[in-house]
């Protein structure tokens, strides 16, 4: 699944997709946002508003 519409995507679905990509395809959040040309602050804010925080040691949002 693509992340082109991450700014308007349902936040629970977004978290699920981002975590899947972090687990399967990317070693870090920085790599993911660079690859998809995503604004890190916008992505993190969208997920934080839904109650999810990026845990760097786990490389996932919880």
N, C-alpha and C positions, 0 to 999 in steps of 0.2 A: 504494500500500500504506500502511496505517495504522501508527502507532507506539504504539498503545495498550498493547501487551504488550512494550514495549522492555526491561523489567526481566528478562524470562524468555526473550526471543528468542535464537536462536543468534547469537553475537557476530559471526560473519562475515557472516551475512545482515543483521544490524543495521547493521554498518558499510557494507555495500553500499547499503542503503536510505537511510541517513542521508546518505551522500555523493551519492546521486542527487538527494535532495531539496535538499541544499545547492547542487548544481550547477544544478538546474532551477527551484527555487521560492524559495529563501531566500538573502539576501545575507550572512547570518552565522549562526553557531551560536546566538547569542542570539535571533535572530528565530525560528529553528526551535523551540527549547525553549519560548519564550513562546507560540507558536502552538499547540503540542501540549500545553502545560502539563506539561512534563517537567522533572524535577530534573536540572539540568546535572551536578552531582557524580555522581549515580547513573549517568547515561548515559556520562560520561567514564570513570568507574571500570570499568564493564562493558567498554568498548572497550579501555581500557588493560590490563586483565587478559588480554585476548586479543592484546595486542601492538600495538594501534593508538593513535596519539597525534594529537590535533587540531593541524593546522598552520594557524594563522590566516591567514597570507599566501596560502595555497592554498585556504582555506576547505574543507578536507577532512581526513578521518582517513586516516593512512597507517601 
